[in-house]
Amino acid sequence: MGTLRLCWSEGLLGRMEFIESNEVNSTLEPIRPSIKKFTCVPSGTAFQKRVWAEVAEIPRGETSTYGTLATRIGSPESSRAVANAVGSNPLAVVLPCHRVVPAQGGVGGFRWGKKRKCQFLDWEAEGLDVFNELCGIPSYRFQLTLGHNDC
């Protein structure tokens, strides 16, 4: 599925993204297994954080639509803005934006490619933890914080 790059600031994980193999260099370090919890604090607007908080509530193996998320944040007419917030998710798998699909059906787009999105949804349909499948670290080790502190 590719290589994940994790970007840290003052001990907090603020960004996680897939990179192409030709971007990998020797300065990248693997995740140390001794780290028990990863605190994730993505930087974003108040609106994005409201959307991401709802995305984080979508249970593994389930999906939601952009319109449903818009309604949940109290802004039912803002499906397009919600889609933009979902698409700007800086934490590839910790914020499970792959669980958001269009109301018209299908899986829709995905910042890191439709192939990855379909694979993640398939894994979850089988009861698997996407992050654990990607790099052997269970997702419960990631603590998401969407407060007012940005890194």
Secondary structure as GFF3:
##gff-version 3
##sequence-region A 1 151
A	DSSP	beta_strand	3	9	.	.	.	ID=ss1
A	DSSP	beta_strand	12	19	.	.	.	ID=ss2
A	DSSP	three_ten_helix	21	23	.	.	.	ID=ss3
A	DSSP	beta_strand	38	40	.	.	.	ID=ss4
A	DSSP	alpha_helix	46	56	.	.	.	ID=ss5
A	DSSP	beta_strand	64	65	.	.	.	ID=ss6
A	DSSP	alpha_helix	66	72	.	.	.	ID=ss7
A	DSSP	alpha_helix	79	87	.	.	.	ID=ss8
A	DSSP	three_ten_helix	97	99	.	.	.	ID=ss9
A	DSSP	beta_strand	100	101	.	.	.	ID=ss10
A	DSSP	alpha_helix	114	125	.	.	.	ID=ss11
A	DSSP	alpha_helix	130	135	.	.	.	ID=ss12
A	DSSP	three_ten_helix	139	141	.	.	.	ID=ss13
A	DSSP	beta_strand	142	144	.	.	.	ID=ss14
###
